[in-house]
Amino acid sequence: MSKYQLKESTDHQFYFNLVGSNGEVLLTSERYTARASARNGVGAVRDNSGVDARYNRLVSEAGEPYFVLKANNGQVLATSEMYSSPSARDGGIDAVKRAAPTARLEE
């Protein structure tokens, strides 16, 4: 089963990873100054993950495809890993669309 793993960084900021049922990290959130804000970020990912227009399909300077999930207001919610091809990136987006709405929160 997929899950959101809420974590605290060494600089006392909070972030979460969306982890797929296969154990791979699908998304990593932006940093938050409060745990409650990170929980709200999980809700925003759940709300926006099903809308294809919220995904920006990008390519890094090194030529690796990745994507960013944004909220309706354009704020970045989370960023994917780097993929080997555009089709692999699109598969990652599909995995997020399936997993994000129902993944459980693990703190």
C-alpha positions in Angstrom: 0.0 0.0 0.0 1.2 3.5 -0.8 2.0 6.0 2.0 3.1 9.5 2.8 6.1 9.5 5.1 6.3 12.8 7.0 9.8 13.5 8.2 11.8 16.2 9.9 15.1 17.3 8.4 18.3 18.1 10.3 17.5 21.9 10.0 14.1 21.3 11.7 12.0 21.7 8.6 9.3 19.2 7.7 8.7 17.4 4.4 7.1 14.2 3.1 7.7 11.6 0.5 4.9 9.8 -1.3 6.1 6.2 -1.4 4.5 3.7 -3.9 3.4 0.2 -3.0 6.7 -1.0 -4.5 8.7 1.0 -1.9 9.9 3.6 -4.4 9.7 7.4 -3.7 7.3 8.9 -6.2 7.4 12.5 -5.0 9.2 14.6 -2.4 7.5 17.7 -1.1 8.7 21.2 -0.6 10.1 22.1 2.9 7.7 23.4 5.6 8.5 25.2 8.8 5.7 23.4 10.8 4.5 19.8 10.9 0.9 21.0 10.5 1.8 22.8 7.3 3.4 19.6 6.0 0.1 17.7 6.8 -1.7 20.4 4.8 0.7 19.8 2.0 -0.3 16.1 2.0 -3.9 17.2 1.6 -3.0 19.5 -1.3 -1.2 16.7 -3.1 -4.3 14.4 -2.6 -6.5 17.2 -4.0 -4.4 18.1 -7.0 -2.9 14.7 -8.0 -5.8 13.7 -10.2 -5.7 16.8 -12.4 -3.3 16.3 -15.3 -2.9 20.1 -15.8 -1.2 20.3 -12.4 1.8 18.3 -13.6 4.7 20.2 -15.2 6.7 17.8 -17.4 10.2 19.0 -17.4 13.8 18.0 -18.3 16.8 18.8 -16.1 20.0 20.5 -17.4 21.5 17.0 -17.5 18.7 15.9 -19.9 16.8 13.8 -17.4 12.9 14.0 -17.5 11.1 14.7 -14.2 7.9 16.4 -13.1 6.6 18.9 -10.6 3.1 18.8 -9.1 1.6 22.2 -8.6 -1.5 23.5 -6.7 -4.2 25.4 -8.5 -2.4 28.7 -7.5 0.8 27.6 -9.2 2.6 26.8 -5.9 5.0 23.8 -6.2 3.8 21.0 -4.0 6.2 18.2 -4.8 8.9 17.1 -7.2 9.6 13.7 -8.7 12.8 11.8 -9.0 14.8 12.0 -12.3 13.7 9.4 -14.9 15.5 7.7 -17.8 12.9 8.7 -20.4 9.8 10.8 -21.0 7.7 7.6 -21.0 9.1 6.5 -17.7 8.3 10.0 -16.3 4.8 9.7 -17.6 4.5 6.3 -15.9 5.6 8.1 -12.7 2.8 10.6 -13.1 0.3 7.8 -13.6 1.6 6.1 -10.4 1.1 9.3 -8.4 -2.4 9.7 -9.8 -3.2 6.2 -8.6 -1.5 6.4 -5.2 -1.8 9.9 -3.9 -5.5 10.2 -3.2 -5.7 7.2 -0.9 -2.2 6.8 0.5 -2.1 6.7 4.3 -0.1 9.3 6.3 2.8 7.8 8.4 4.4 10.1 10.9 
